[in-house]
Amino acid sequence: MSTGRAAPMVAVVVVTYNSAAVLPGLLASLDEGLCGVRWHLTVADNASADDCVEIARRLVPHCRIAQTGRNAGYAAAFNAALRVAEPYDAVLILNPDVRLRPGAVATLLTHLGGAGPERVGITVPRILDEDGAVALSLRREPTVPRALGEAILGQRAGRFPALGETIVDRDAYFRDGTVDWATGAAMLMSRECLDACGPWDERFFLYSEETEFALRARDRGFLTKLAAGAEVIHIGGESRVSPALWTLLTVNRVRLYRMRHSPPATALFWAAVFLREAARAVLGHPRSRRATVALMRPARLPFPPAADSAAP
C-alpha cells in the first residue's frame, strides 16, 4: 500500500570549465543513469570560453545555470550551484567526463540514510576507466605512516591498511562497504548531511575538497559508503593529470592534513610527501619535479592562496 510520500528528488550538479568536448556524453547518459529517479540538473560554469553552457541548455532545456563569473574552482562552483538549484533531498555531483551506467543513481539512493552509527551521508559508485578497468577510487584517511609507506612502496603500500591510503584490493570494489573517503568524480550526498556539514571548503581550488568534506561529514556522524551495484565510467583520471594539476593535488594534501592535525604531525606528513615526490623527481618524473619545488615554495603556486600554508 502506498504511503503517499513522494520519491526523493535528486539535484544533479555538473561543474564545467571549457568542457564542451566531454559534456554531451555525460548529458546523454543522464536519463538511463537516473532511471526511476526524480531529478533536475544545475550546471555550475567557471567562466568557460567554449559553448558548454549552450550545449547544456540545448540538450537539457530545463536545466539551471550557475555562472561563477571566473574560474572559481570546483568547491566554489558546487556551492554556487546549490544556491540556485531547485529543492532537493539529495545532491549528485558529477565531473563532466563521467558517464552513468543504467540505474546507477537509484542504486546509490538505496544506500543513503539510516540512523545512529550506520547513518550514511555520502554514497559513491564503482568507477571504471575507459577501457573498463576498475579505477582505484576508494581511500583511507591520510596519516603519517600511510604517507611514508607510499613514499617507500608507492601504490603497493595500499595492500597494507596501515601503510597505504589507496585501497588496492579489487575485491573491495565489488562489495558494499564504508570507506574514509572516495574520489569525487561521482558522489551522492543526502540533504541531511549537507545541512549538517555546511558548504564545501572553497579554500581548495581543486583536489582535496571531497576529502575534506567526507572527513568533516564523518566527524559529524555521516559515513561514506561504496554502493558496489552502481557503476560509472570516468574518461579522465589521474593518468591525465598535468604537472600543474599534480602539484596542486600534492600541496592540497598537505594543506588538508594541516587543517586537521598539530604542527609537529604536519611536519612529519610534509616530510613524507616531500620524500615521495623528491624520489620520483630524481627518477625523472616531470610531475614530481614540479611538485617538489612547490612543496618548498608554496607561495608561488599558481592558484589563489589558502589560509593554510603547504609547508610546515
N, C-alpha and C positions, 0 to 999 in steps of 0.2 A: 504494500500500500504506500502510495506517495505521501511524503510529509509536507509537500508543497514548498519546500526550501529550494531556492534557485541554486543551480550548479555554480561553483566558484568562477569568478571572472579573472582571467589572466591578462595582465598588461605585458605585452611583448615590447621590449626596448632594444633597439639596434643603434649602436654608436657608429657613425660614419665619418670618415676623413678621406676624401678622394677615393671612394670605394665603388665607383661606377662599374669597374670591371668584374667585381665579385658579388655585388648586391643582388642582381637579378636572380642568381642561383639560389640565394637564401630565400628571397621572397617567393620564388616558385615552390619552395619546399614547405612553406608555412601551412597551407591547407591540409596536407596529409600529415604533417608532423603534429598539428594541433587538432587532428580529427577527434570529434567528440568533446571538445573543449570550447568554452566561450572565451573569446579573446578580442583584443584590439591592439593596434600597432602604433607605437610612437617612435619616430626616428629622431635621434639627437645628432645634429650635424655640427662638426667642428670647423666651420667655415671652409668647406670643400671648394676647390677650384673647378671640379668637374660637375657633371649633371646628376650626381647620385640622388639629390633631393627630388629632382624632376622624375627620375626613374621610380622612386618610391611612390610619389603621387600618382603616377600613371598606372603602376602595377597594383597598388593597394589604395584606391581612390579616397577612402575614408580615414586614412592614417593621419595622425597628428605629427607636426614637425616642431621640434625644439631647436632653435638656432642659438648657438652659444656666441656667435659673432667673432670667434677666434679659435685657434687650436688649443682648446682649454684642457685637453686630457680626457682620459677615459672616465675617471670618477666624477669629474665636474659635469661631463656631458650626461652621464647616467642620472645624476641628481637633477639636472635641468629637465630631463625627460619626465621624471616623476612629478615635477611641479606642474606639468601641463597635461599629464596623462588622464584619461577618463578613470572613473572609480574602478578599483581592483581589489581582489582578495589575495593575489599573489603576483609576483613580477618575474618574468623570464628575461634575462639579459643575454644577448647573443652577439658574437662577433659577426660582421657581415660576410666573412668567408666560411661560415658554418652552414651545413645543410642538415636539416632534420630528417631523420628516418620516420616512416609512418608510425603514428601512435606514441611517439616519444614523450610528448608533454603530458598526455593523460597518465602515462606510467609514472612520470616524475610527481605528478599531483597526488597519486595514491599513497606516496611515501611521506608526504608533507604533513606536519601536525603532530598530534599526540599530546601527552601531558607528562609532567614530572621529569625524571631523569632520561626518559626516552623521547622527549619533545624534539622534533626535527624542524628546524627553521630554514634549512637550505638542502636542496636535493640537486644532484648532478648526474649526468648520463655517462655511459661509457663513450669515450671519444675515439674515433677511428681516423687514421691518416687517409690520404687519398688512395693509397694502394690497399686499404683495408686492414692494415696492421693496427693493433691496439696501441693508442698513444698512452704514454705513462703520465697520466694527468692527476693522479692521487698523491697526496703529500702528507708528511708528518710535520709536526711543529718544528721550526728551526731551533737548534740547540748548538752549543759549542762542540760537543762530541760529534754531532752529525756534520757540522761544517768541516771539522778536522778530518773525519772519516772520508768525506767526499774529496777533500784536498789530496788525500793519500791514495784512495782507491778509486776515485771517480764515481760514476753511477753505480758500479758494483757494490759500493757501500750500502746501497739500499736493500741488499739481501739481509742485512742485519739491522733490525729496527732501531737499535741504539746508535748506529753509526751512519745512517743514511736518511735523508729527507724524502727522496723519491721512493715510492712503493713500486718495486720492480717485479714482484711476484704476479705474473699474469693471471693466475687463478683468482687473485683478489678482484680483478676487473669483471669477473663473471659471477659474482655473488654479491647480494646486497650487504652493505656494511657501512659503519660510520668511519669517518676519517677526520683528521685535524683540519685539513683544507684541501681544495682542489682547484686546478686552473680554471679561470673564469670565462672561457670561450662560450660556455653554455651553463647557465646557473639559474635555478628557480628558487625564489625566496618568498616566504609567507609574509603577508601584511603584518601579522603579529610580530614577526622577527624584525622587520624593517622599522616598525614603530618603536620597538623596544631599544633598538641599537642606534637609530638615527641615520643620517646620510653617510654615504661613502666618504672616506677621507680624501679631500681634494689636494692635500699636500703631495700625494703620489700622482704624478703626471701620467705615468704608465708603469705597470708592473707593481706587484705587492699590494695593490688596493684590494684585490679579492682576498688575499691572505689576511690582511689586517681586519677586514670585515668578518671573515669566518672565525678568526680567533676572538674578536670582540663579541660576536654572537655566542660563541661557546662560553665566554666569561659570563654572559647573561642567561645561560641555561639552554641555548639552542644548538642542537647538533647539526653537523653537515653529514649527509648520507649519500652514498652511491646507490642509485636505482639501476641495477645491472640490466634490467629489461629495457631500458631506454638507451637508444644509440643516436649519435650524431656523427657527421663527417666534418673534419676540420681540414681545410685545404691549405692553411698556413702552417703555423707551428714553429717550434724553436729552431728547426733546421734552416729556416729562412730569416732568422733574426740577424740584422746587420750588426757590425761592430758598435755603432752608436746606440742601438737598442740594447745590445748585450751589456754595454756599460751601464745604461740606465737600470736594467734588471739587477745587475750586481750591486750597484750602490744602494738601490732601494731596499735590497735585502738587509743591508746593514742599518739603514735608517729605521726600518721596521723593528729590527731587534733592539735598537737603542730606545725606541719608544716604550718597550715592554720590560727592559732589564736595566740593571745598575751599570754605571760607567766601567767598573772592573770587568764585569761579564762581557760588556760590549767590546772592550779592548781585546779580549780573547777571541770573540767571534770575528771581529775585524781581522785579526791576525790570521785566523784560519781561512777566511775568504781570500785574503791577500795571498796567502801561500798557494792556494789553488790556482788563482789567476796568474801569479808570477811564474809558477812552474810551467803552465801552459804557454805563457808568453815566451819563455826560454825555448820551448819546443817549436816556436814559430807561428802560433795561432794569433792572427790579427785581432780577433775579438778580445782575447785576453790581454794583449799588449795595451790596448786602449783602456780596458777596464782597470788594469794595474795602475796606470797613470792617474785615472780618475779617482781611485781609492786614496791616492796620495794627495791629490789636489781637487777636492770635491767642489770648491767654489767655482771652478772653471767648467763645470758640467753645463752643456747647452740646453738647459730647461729651467723653468722657474725654481729658485731655491726653496727647499722645505725648511721648516722650523728646526729640524734636526740635522746636524752635520753628518756626513758619511764616515768620517774618521773619528776615532775615539779621542 
